């Protein structure tokens, strides 16, 4: 049984896949397996995977019809055999000592979960956790160390987490396959809240490559976006209630604020990408009627979370769903 299972979901990443896999083969820590799950790629990704699996028997390739990122990672978890599990997105890469450093932490601290930082590529900007660092006894202590669970992104990106496989299996923790955006944080919160011990380190050996074609950054219209954001916000609020997280940090307020400052403009931009003025007013009303948006308005109330009164006026129009005025303003703009 290897010490570490590294799960690599793969979908049409032929341009980056060599760099990603080579960064694994160049690791100074040798005791690992790599589970590459090809999610119905239509480019040369599968051939590249098979090429690498012939080079090194630690690389295993599983191929399936396209099912999405969450389902792909779940296949990796179910086929893993390591004591710990790690994730690597196939357009990212690792510095050579990444897992050697993690292994040294685990030898000194037999913890359930390790959370680290990362480096933005190609800027080489270091992003370190803003939460409490070092050995942490439980999730309550960890959540109490931040006022910005949602907006800080400290609990985002599953590739920042090294997790005991037993923890996932025992607690039946998998990625929600109905969520197509923001699935990482839902998974990570479950991991944290079921961990007896956690270790937070400032290591930034994971190199996160900005990809303009990714789901988050793409400017193409996404017909599923309304439902996806509404669903993952609902799940997050359910987690807040289940684990009583508001007792340790104002998570609900931070999530509501983030919903209005980030998700609402994202939904508006997605609507603009639809480019259908005939249905614009009804489509905007649908966005403003989403349960996550209504809940955010209720939590924020009349607090001014904006930088100027023009934005606060726009907030008021949103809050009362004055879509006719908003549609006229959009046409003029």
Residue pairs with C-beta under 8 A, 6 or more apart in sequence:
1 81
1 82
1 83
2 31
2 32
2 33
2 58
2 81
2 82
2 83
3 31
3 32
3 82
3 83
3 84
3 103
4 29
4 31
4 32
4 33
4 82
4 83
4 84
4 85
4 86
4 99
4 103
4 162
5 32
5 33
5 35
5 76
5 80
5 81
5 82
5 84
5 85
5 86
5 165
6 24
6 32
6 33
6 34
6 35
6 85
6 86
6 87
6 88
7 35
7 37
7 73
7 76
7 77
7 80
7 85
7 86
7 87
7 88
8 20
8 21
8 24
8 34
8 35
8 36
8 37
8 76
8 87
8 88
8 89
8 90
9 37
9 39
9 69
9 72
9 73
9 76
9 87
9 89
9 90
10 17
10 36
10 37
10 38
10 39
10 41
10 45
10 46
10 49
10 72
10 90
11 38
11 39
11 40
11 41
11 45
11 66
11 69
11 72
11 90
12 41
12 42
12 43
12 45
13 20
13 41
13 43
13 45
13 90
13 91
14 41
14 43
14 44
14 45
14 48
15 91
16 90
16 91
16 92
16 93
16 209
17 45
17 48
17 49
17 90
18 48
19 93
20 88
20 89
20 90
20 91
20 92
20 93
21 34
21 36
21 48
21 49
21 52
21 59
22 93
23 93
23 94
23 95
23 96
23 207
24 32
24 34
24 59
24 88
24 94
25 52
25 55
25 56
26 96
27 94
27 96
27 97
27 98
27 99
27 100
28 96
28 97
28 99
28 100
29 97
29 98
29 99
29 100
29 102
29 103
31 103
32 58
32 82
32 99
33 58
33 59
33 60
33 80
33 81
33 82
34 58
34 59
34 60
35 60
35 62
35 76
35 79
35 80
36 49
36 52
36 53
36 59
36 60
36 61
36 62
36 90
37 62
37 63
37 64
37 72
37 73
37 75
37 76
38 45
38 46
38 49
38 61
38 62
38 63
38 64
39 64
39 66
39 67
39 68
39 69
39 71
39 72
40 63
40 64
40 65
40 66
40 67
45 90
46 61
46 63
49 59
49 61
50 61
52 59
53 59
53 60
53 61
60 79
62 75
62 76
62 79
64 72
64 75
67 177
68 177
68 180
69 175
69 180
69 183
70 175
70 176
70 177
70 179
70 180
70 183
71 175
71 177
73 87
73 158
73 175
74 174
74 175
74 177
76 87
77 85
77 165
77 168
77 174
80 165
82 165
83 164
83 165
83 166
84 106
84 162
84 163
84 164
84 165
85 162
85 163
85 164
85 165
85 168
86 99
86 102
86 159
86 161
86 162
86 163
87 158
87 159
87 161
88 94
88 159
88 206
89 159
89 208
91 209
91 211
91 214
92 121
92 159
92 206
92 207
92 208
92 209
93 121
93 207
93 209
94 205
94 206
94 207
95 205
95 206
95 207
97 205
98 203
98 205
98 206
101 201
101 203
101 205
102 114
102 116
102 162
102 203
105 111
105 114
105 199
105 201
106 114
106 162
109 135
109 197
109 199
110 197
111 135
111 195
111 197
111 198
111 199
112 163
112 164
112 167
112 194
112 195
112 196
112 197
112 198
113 161
113 162
113 163
113 164
113 167
113 191
113 192
113 195
113 197
113 198
113 199
114 161
114 162
114 163
114 198
114 199
114 200
114 201
115 129
115 131
115 154
115 160
115 161
115 198
115 199
115 200
115 201
116 129
116 160
116 162
116 200
116 201
116 202
116 203
116 204
116 205
116 206
117 126
117 127
117 128
117 129
117 160
117 201
117 202
117 203
117 204
117 206
118 127
118 157
118 159
118 160
118 204
118 206
118 207
118 208
119 125
119 126
119 127
119 204
119 205
119 206
119 207
119 208
120 127
120 208
120 210
121 207
121 208
121 209
121 210
122 209
122 210
126 204
127 204
128 202
128 204
129 154
129 200
129 201
129 202
130 146
130 148
130 152
130 154
131 142
131 145
131 146
131 152
131 154
131 200
132 141
132 142
132 145
132 146
132 200
133 200
133 201
133 202
134 199
134 200
135 197
135 198
135 199
136 142
136 197
136 198
136 199
136 200
137 197
138 195
138 196
138 197
138 198
139 192
139 193
139 195
139 198
139 243
140 247
140 248
142 192
142 198
142 200
143 149
143 192
143 245
143 248
143 249
143 251
144 248
144 249
146 152
146 154
146 249
147 249
147 250
147 254
148 154
148 254
149 155
149 245
149 249
149 251
149 254
149 255
150 185
150 236
150 251
150 254
150 255
150 257
150 258
151 254
151 257
151 258
155 185
155 188
155 189
155 192
156 184
156 185
156 188
157 184
157 188
157 208
158 175
158 184
158 187
158 188
159 206
159 208
160 206
161 188
161 191
163 191
167 173
167 191
167 194
167 195
168 174
168 191
171 190
171 194
173 187
173 190
173 191
173 194
174 187
175 183
175 186
175 187
176 183
176 186
176 187
176 232
176 235
178 231
179 186
179 228
179 231
179 232
179 235
180 215
180 224
180 228
181 215
181 216
181 225
181 228
181 229
181 232
182 228
182 229
182 232
183 232
185 232
185 236
186 232
186 235
186 236
186 239
189 236
189 239
189 243
190 239
192 198
193 239
193 242
193 243
210 217
211 217
212 218
215 222
219 269
219 273
220 273
221 270
221 273
221 274
221 275
222 270
222 273
225 266
225 267
225 270
226 267
226 270
226 286
226 287
226 290
229 263
229 266
229 267
229 290
229 292
230 290
230 291
230 292
233 255
233 259
233 263
233 291
233 292
233 295
234 291
234 292
236 255
237 252
237 255
237 295
239 245
240 246
240 251
240 252
240 255
245 251
246 252
252 299
253 299
253 300
255 296
256 295
256 296
256 298
256 299
256 300
257 296
257 300
257 305
259 292
259 293
259 295
259 296
260 293
260 296
260 297
260 300
260 305
260 315
260 318
261 305
261 306
263 292
263 293
264 287
264 293
264 296
264 318
267 287
267 290
268 284
268 287
271 280
271 283
271 284
271 287
272 330
274 283
276 283
277 331
280 327
280 330
281 323
281 324
281 327
284 323
284 326
284 327
285 321
285 323
287 293
288 294
288 318
288 321
288 323
289 321
293 318
297 318
297 319
304 312
305 315
306 312
306 315
317 325
317 326
318 326
